[in-house]
């Protein structure tokens, strides 16, 4: 199979897809892609990219004005107007949530467990545990890879069944097919990613991609 080069979608081409064009993201993504990268280095770089994606996602969030007392006087400050929940898709999404939780320790955390049936590539839901009042939260749905898009769509379905209306999907690498599938089913969900690769192979893996993110993160290849 001939492998095409990665493509970068211009954010202006789709207001619901943001490809973070940043030197640090590009550098760390190259480390993740390299097959020689050891698990500990893979984990560190995935965590750091996740933080940068979260910062990008938060640019559109609303804040409320507060008063802050400094050691010298009072001044205007800000706090988030909306509570935030992090929802990783198990298990690969855990690495992203652990990193972002350090940035947003006030966030609540839920989990959605999905595995991909090998023949159909369709997701099977085996676990859901969400915060009691997640319908009030702005949700960051987390999964390193957006391949076929079926798992992401199922996770969004689960969130909507629990009353969630504000969702951003963060991934390290997406694929054209996955982006199209997610926006076909859930056009309002914004995708924040470090890269969009062009194709999937016969096993549903993104090409060139980075392999199985969960196996590489947890050292279970």
VOVOSE-828141 format. One record per residue (C-alpha): z, y, x; chain. Coordinates in steps of 0.2 Angstrom, whole numbers, always signed. Layout:
N
      up   north    east   chain
       Z       Y       X       A
...
//
This chain:
221
      up   north    east   chain
      +0      +0      +0       A
      -5     +17      +7       A
     +10     +29      +7       A
      +8     +47      +2       A
     +17     +61     +10       A
     +32     +68      +0       A
     +28     +83     -11       A
     +38     +98     -15       A
     +37    +105     -33       A
     +38    +124     -33       A
     +52    +128     -44       A
     +42    +141     -53       A
     +31    +127     -59       A
     +45    +120     -70       A
     +60    +130     -75       A
     +69    +113     -77       A
     +66    +106     -60       A
     +74    +115     -44       A
     +69    +108     -27       A
     +82    +115     -15       A
     +71    +122      -1       A
     +84    +125     +13       A
     +84    +121     +32       A
    +101    +112     +31       A
     +95    +101     +16       A
     +79     +97     +25       A
     +88     +92     +41       A
    +101     +81     +32       A
     +88     +73     +21       A
     +78     +67     +36       A
     +94     +59     +43       A
     +96     +50     +26       A
     +78     +44     +26       A
     +79     +37     +44       A
     +81     +18     +43       A
     +92     +18     +59       A
    +105     +30     +52       A
    +122     +21     +52       A
    +132     +20     +36       A
    +145     +32     +42       A
    +132     +45     +46       A
    +123     +41     +30       A
    +139     +45     +20       A
    +142     +61     +29       A
    +125     +68     +26       A
    +124     +62      +8       A
    +141     +71      +5       A
    +135     +87     +13       A
    +118     +87      +4       A
    +128     +84     -13       A
    +138    +100      -9       A
    +123    +110      -6       A
    +115    +104     -23       A
    +131    +108     -32       A
    +131    +126     -25       A
    +113    +128     -31       A
    +117    +121     -48       A
    +131    +133     -50       A
    +120    +148     -48       A
    +117    +149     -67       A
    +135    +146     -72       A
    +144    +160     -81       A
    +160    +168     -75       A
    +174    +178     -83       A
    +182    +193     -76       A
    +200    +192     -70       A
    +212    +203     -60       A
    +218    +197     -43       A
    +233    +204     -34       A
    +229    +205     -15       A
    +243    +209      -2       A
    +238    +227      -4       A
    +232    +230     -22       A
    +224    +223     -37       A
    +205    +220     -38       A
    +192    +212     -50       A
    +190    +193     -48       A
    +181    +179     -57       A
    +184    +162     -64       A
    +172    +150     -71       A
    +169    +152     -90       A
    +166    +134     -93       A
    +176    +119     -89       A
    +166    +106     -78       A
    +165     +87     -78       A
    +157     +77     -64       A
    +149     +60     -70       A
    +142     +49     -57       A
    +131     +34     -62       A
    +140     +19     -53       A
    +140     +15     -40       A
    +128     +26     -29       A
    +133     +42     -38       A
    +151     +40     -32       A
    +147     +47     -15       A
    +140     +63     -23       A
    +155     +65     -35       A
    +168     +63     -21       A
    +160     +77     -11       A
    +158     +89     -26       A
    +176     +85     -31       A
    +182     +93     -15       A
    +172    +109     -20       A
    +178    +109     -38       A
    +195    +100     -39       A
    +198    +107     -56       A
    +184     +97     -63       A
    +187     +81     -73       A
    +178     +65     -68       A
    +170     +52     -79       A
    +160     +36     -74       A
    +145     +28     -82       A
    +141     +10     -75       A
    +123      +5     -76       A
    +113      -9     -67       A
     +94     -11     -67       A
     +87     -27     -74       A
     +76     -34     -60       A
     +61     -39     -71       A
     +60     -25     -84       A
     +68     -12     -72       A
     +78      -6     -88       A
     +96      -1     -87       A
    +110     -11     -93       A
    +126      -2     -97       A
    +142     -11     -92       A
    +155      +3     -91       A
    +158     +20     -98       A
    +174     +30     -96       A
    +173     +48     -99       A
    +186     +63    -101       A
    +193     +64    -119       A
    +186     +82    -121       A
    +170     +80    -112       A
    +160     +88    -126       A
    +168    +105    -121       A
    +162    +103    -103       A
    +147    +108     -93       A
    +142     +91     -85       A
    +135     +87     -68       A
    +127     +70     -70       A
    +125     +62     -52       A
    +114     +49     -45       A
    +106     +50     -28       A
     +89     +43     -34       A
     +79     +47     -49       A
     +66     +33     -48       A
     +59     +27     -65       A
     +70     +39     -74       A
     +77     +25     -86       A
     +95     +25     -79       A
     +96     +44     -80       A
     +89     +44     -98       A
    +102     +31    -103       A
    +116     +40     -95       A
    +111     +56    -104       A
    +110     +46    -120       A
    +128     +41    -117       A
    +134     +59    -114       A
    +125     +65    -130       A
    +134     +51    -140       A
    +150     +59    -134       A
    +145     +76    -140       A
    +139     +84    -123       A
    +127     +98    -124       A
    +126    +105    -107       A
    +120     +94     -93       A
    +112     +96     -76       A
    +106     +81     -67       A
    +108     +81     -48       A
     +99     +69     -36       A
     +95     +68     -18       A
     +77     +62     -21       A
     +67     +61     -37       A
     +50     +54     -40       A
     +36     +61     -51       A
     +38     +47     -63       A
     +56     +49     -65       A
     +55     +67     -68       A
     +42     +65     -81       A
     +52     +51     -90       A
     +68     +61     -90       A
     +60     +77     -97       A
     +50     +67    -109       A
     +66     +60    -117       A
     +78     +75    -113       A
     +67     +91    -109       A
     +82    +102    -109       A
     +91     +94     -94       A
     +89    +103     -78       A
     +85     +93     -62       A
     +92     +99     -46       A
     +86     +89     -31       A
     +82     +89     -12       A
     +65     +82     -13       A
     +52     +75     -25       A
     +42     +60     -18       A
     +26     +54     -26       A
     +26     +36     -30       A
     +36     +20     -34       A
     +33      +3     -27       A
     +32     -13     -37       A
     +51     -15     -36       A
     +54      +2     -43       A
     +59     +10     -27       A
     +54     +28     -22       A
     +42     +29      -8       A
     +44     +35      +5       A
     +62     +37      -2       A
     +77     +31      +8       A
     +80     +13      +2       A
     +94      +8      -9       A
    +106     +23      -8       A
    +121     +13     -14       A
    +119      -1      -1       A
    +117     +11     +13       A
    +131     +22      +7       A
    +144      +7      +6       A
    +136      -3     +20       A
    +131     -18      +9       A
    +113     -19     +14       A
//
